[in-house]
Amino acid sequence: MIPVNATNRTVVVTGVGATTPLGGDSASTWEGLLAGRSGVSNITEDWAADLPVRFAASAAVDPADVLPRPQARRLDRTAQFALLAAREAWADAGFTARAGEDSSADPTRVGAVIASGIGGVTTLLEQYDILKQHGPRRVSPHTVPMLMPNSPSANVSLEFGAQAGVHTPVSACASGAEAVGYAGEMIRTGRADVVVAGGTEGCIHPLPIAAFANMMAMSKDNDDPRRASRPYDTGRNGFVLGEGAGVVVLESAEHAARRGARVYCEMLGQGLSSDAHHIAQPEPTGRGIAAAMRNLLDGTDLKPEQLTHLNAHATSTPQGDIAEIKALRHVLGEDLDHVAISATKSMTGHLLGGAGGVETVATVLALHHRTAPPTINVSELDPEVDADVVRDGPRTLPSGTIAAINNSFGFGGHNVVLALRTV
Amino acid sequence: MAATREEIVAGLADIVNEIAGIPNDEVTEDKSFTDDLDVDSLSMVEVVVAAEERFGVKIPDDDVKGLKTVGDAVGYIESHQS
């Protein structure tokens, strides 16, 4: 039954799950973030020997070792990560069965929105190698269902019986955040009561690494990989590729209350915009980011004075980190002074389409524990960073009602700003 | 040299185990690929391609539809191997 007030329902977060370079679940990931641990390491396999970048933030736990082999071999790595993170989030939300198998959720009111920036690129490349070496007969019949970008979303819907809609927004490194934002709208507007939402990526492979490196987008600090991801540091020189997934369970406040679910925080909504500036360069003044921020403030009841924490996009590129700070200062003015900024990519690397999912989980946990994780590797803060970057260790956030935002931007000019608030 | 019926069953059991994770000793001639061994239509293509390689036979797509049980596949391979 569609609720009466179906256009502006309150959305809450009731479950979190993650598998990241810091740990195989959200608890170990959170622990790693608070400890300021780097998830980056050298790639020792032969295939990396000739690459300009020979390090990455590989997943702490190989998903193929966790899933049963017959299941793992028919899922691309992106879907493997998504499935594991989604299972954790679903259980964390207190669901013990597939939707419809008990009375906790009506399958026609459950949705799935899981995004990836690139999709099953490693499956595509592996199958192309097989085609060239062994001919067309040997190409796996699972290739298309594995490589399609909606595969993680579709597999998550199969896992939980989600029938209210399965969606896959694709917006490069903003994909995961766009998925969470879209999921929130599904609930707010009455299309669904529960949505499993997040982002995933698994493309640590020579082709994407060579391609990103040739765009001059990646750090090439092969001699000191753990320090390579250093957002806001004067010496930052590009992002570090990471892999994994982060997933949340979003739910209408009434549905969560009806089943007595634990509520982490409220999901206030999203602000969106696009740069229309360049296919891969950030717009240097932060105009588009500022527009997304304003849209967020106009479209939700987020009050700037409640903002105490920001999980920044901050990928450790010279231009992008500054454009984001400029935009925040422009829109928030002095209210930026009481925002504790964490650039968790300093530890997890950049999970591309997975980043928005993992960073939503980190932001939810930061509000829940009232603690902002540190930004590591900042030995000399860029003087252009006119804001309060949390360094040296975790920071306790204030008591009372507090809000946080999670920024994600993607190649193509996508800007997604998500807002969360304690309840 | 042509494989015996027992060797073909054992070979198919290896293949089904690899693809669907079913223990080898459960792969017997009376079992249906779809209903008993968790081999859906996509995975059946994998089973067929692996069987073609292992036993040196060609199994055209039109013939795959007739292979409902392990016994059907054993019979087909036995009569078509060179």
Interface residues (C-beta under 8 A of the other chain):
Chain A: P68 R69 P70 R73 R74 R137 R138 S140 P141 H142 P145
Chain B: I19 A20 G21 D38 L42 S43 V45 E46 V49 E52
